Amino acid sequence: MSDFTLEDLEKIVAARATSGDPSSYTATLVEKGAAHTAKKLGEEAVETVIAAIGEDDERLASESADLLYHLLVLLHLKHVPLSSVMAELARRTAQTGLEEKAGRSRATSH
Ligand SMILES: N=c1c2ncn([C@@H]3O[C@H](COP(=O)(O)OP(=O)(O)OP(=O)(O)O)[C@@H](O)[C@H]3O)c2ncn1[C@@H]1O[C@H](COP(=O)(O)O)[C@@H](O)[C@H]1O
């Protein structure tokens, strides 16, 4: 099994974003900006849903990889480090998902 991590991919994305390499898809996405990348992320999310419902596991893994890659590019463009996302996920491990959801409703009802 590969020990490749999302942190590794985050570093690759950061390097390719500023590479100026015309063959880099990351550089192309970054050039088009956050709004374009967010739309691409949405498309990849839909493709992941379609794969989950009607396609095989290999296709689901492939679409999930596209989704995570585009999320990392968007986070890069918005200057949100992956460590912030991981910190938020780590914080949530202290409670169940439904407790966390109840906390969100309380936070937005004020
Ligand atoms: N993980 C990925 C990755 N996943 C998906 N993609 C690209 O995402 C695109 C998604 O395909 P779509 O059909 O949805 O989009 P498209 O039609 O090609 O693009 P649009 O014209 O619609 O914008 C494809 O071009 C894929 O190659 C990725 N491109 C790059 N990476 C990683 O980023 C690294 C650097 O890539 P470059 O920046 O291209 O050097 C690579 O070595 C990989 O590790």
The ligand as an SDF file (V2000), in Angstrom:
LIG
                    3D

 44 47  0  0  0  0  0  0  0  0999 V2000
   -4.0170   14.3870   -8.8550 N   0  0  0  0  0  0  0  0  0  0  0  0
   -4.0560   15.1050   -9.8580 C   0  0  0  0  0  0  0  0  0  0  0  0
   -5.2290   15.1750  -10.6830 C   0  0  0  0  0  0  0  0  0  0  0  0
   -6.4240   14.5880  -10.5910 N   0  0  0  0  0  0  0  0  0  0  0  0
   -7.1410   15.0270  -11.6490 C   0  0  0  0  0  0  0  0  0  0  0  0
   -6.4060   15.8610  -12.3980 N   0  0  0  0  0  0  0  0  0  0  0  0
   -6.8020   16.5140  -13.6460 C   0  0  0  0  0  0  0  0  0  0  0  0
   -8.0950   17.0290  -13.5050 O   0  0  0  0  0  0  0  0  0  0  0  0
   -8.6990   17.1200  -14.7870 C   0  0  0  0  0  0  0  0  0  0  0  0
  -10.1280   16.6710  -14.6230 C   0  0  0  0  0  0  0  0  0  0  0  0
  -10.6560   16.2990  -15.8300 O   0  0  0  0  0  0  0  0  0  0  0  0
  -11.9520   16.9690  -16.4150 P   0  0  0  0  0  0  0  0  0  0  0  0
  -12.3350   16.2260  -17.6040 O   0  0  0  0  0  0  0  0  0  0  0  0
  -12.9570   17.1190  -15.3300 O   0  0  0  0  0  0  0  0  0  0  0  0
  -11.4220   18.3900  -16.7910 O   0  0  0  0  0  0  0  0  0  0  0  0
  -10.8160   18.8200  -18.1660 P   0  0  0  0  0  0  0  0  0  0  0  0
  -11.8490   18.6520  -19.2140 O   0  0  0  0  0  0  0  0  0  0  0  0
   -9.5070   18.1130  -18.4160 O   0  0  0  0  0  0  0  0  0  0  0  0
  -10.5440   20.3340  -17.8170 O   0  0  0  0  0  0  0  0  0  0  0  0
  -11.4410   21.5710  -18.1980 P   0  0  0  0  0  0  0  0  0  0  0  0
  -11.0290   21.9470  -19.5800 O   0  0  0  0  0  0  0  0  0  0  0  0
  -12.8850   21.1640  -18.0640 O   0  0  0  0  0  0  0  0  0  0  0  0
  -11.0690   22.6020  -17.1550 O   0  0  0  0  0  0  0  0  0  0  0  0
   -7.8820   16.2490  -15.7320 C   0  0  0  0  0  0  0  0  0  0  0  0
   -7.1240   17.0780  -16.6030 O   0  0  0  0  0  0  0  0  0  0  0  0
   -6.9380   15.5130  -14.7900 C   0  0  0  0  0  0  0  0  0  0  0  0
   -5.6640   15.2420  -15.3440 O   0  0  0  0  0  0  0  0  0  0  0  0
   -5.2180   16.0050  -11.8280 C   0  0  0  0  0  0  0  0  0  0  0  0
   -4.1310   16.7570  -12.1680 N   0  0  0  0  0  0  0  0  0  0  0  0
   -3.0370   16.6780  -11.3760 C   0  0  0  0  0  0  0  0  0  0  0  0
   -2.9610   15.8840  -10.2400 N   0  0  0  0  0  0  0  0  0  0  0  0
   -1.7400   15.8420   -9.4030 C   0  0  0  0  0  0  0  0  0  0  0  0
   -1.0380   17.0490   -9.5530 O   0  0  0  0  0  0  0  0  0  0  0  0
    0.3000   16.7830   -9.9870 C   0  0  0  0  0  0  0  0  0  0  0  0
    0.7800   17.9320  -10.8190 C   0  0  0  0  0  0  0  0  0  0  0  0
   -0.0030   17.9950  -11.9940 O   0  0  0  0  0  0  0  0  0  0  0  0
    0.3230   19.1320  -13.0680 P   0  0  0  0  0  0  0  0  0  0  0  0
    0.0350   20.4070  -12.3960 O   0  0  0  0  0  0  0  0  0  0  0  0
   -0.6110   18.8500  -14.2290 O   0  0  0  0  0  0  0  0  0  0  0  0
    1.7430   18.9610  -13.4290 O   0  0  0  0  0  0  0  0  0  0  0  0
    0.2160   15.4620  -10.7330 C   0  0  0  0  0  0  0  0  0  0  0  0
    1.4600   14.8290  -10.7970 O   0  0  0  0  0  0  0  0  0  0  0  0
   -0.7700   14.7490   -9.8460 C   0  0  0  0  0  0  0  0  0  0  0  0
   -0.0770   14.2740   -8.6900 O   0  0  0  0  0  0  0  0  0  0  0  0
  1  2  2  0
  2  3  1  0
  2 31  1  0
  3  4  1  0
  3 28  2  0
  4  5  2  0
  5  6  1  0
  6  7  1  0
  6 28  1  0
  7  8  1  0
  7 26  1  0
  8  9  1  0
  9 10  1  0
  9 24  1  0
 10 11  1  0
 11 12  1  0
 12 13  2  0
 12 14  1  0
 12 15  1  0
 15 16  1  0
 16 17  2  0
 16 18  1  0
 16 19  1  0
 19 20  1  0
 20 21  2  0
 20 22  1  0
 20 23  1  0
 24 25  1  0
 24 26  1  0
 26 27  1  0
 28 29  1  0
 29 30  2  0
 30 31  1  0
 31 32  1  0
 32 33  1  0
 32 43  1  0
 33 34  1  0
 34 35  1  0
 34 41  1  0
 35 36  1  0
 36 37  1  0
 37 38  2  0
 37 39  1  0
 37 40  1  0
 41 42  1  0
 41 43  1  0
 43 44  1  0
M  END
$$$$
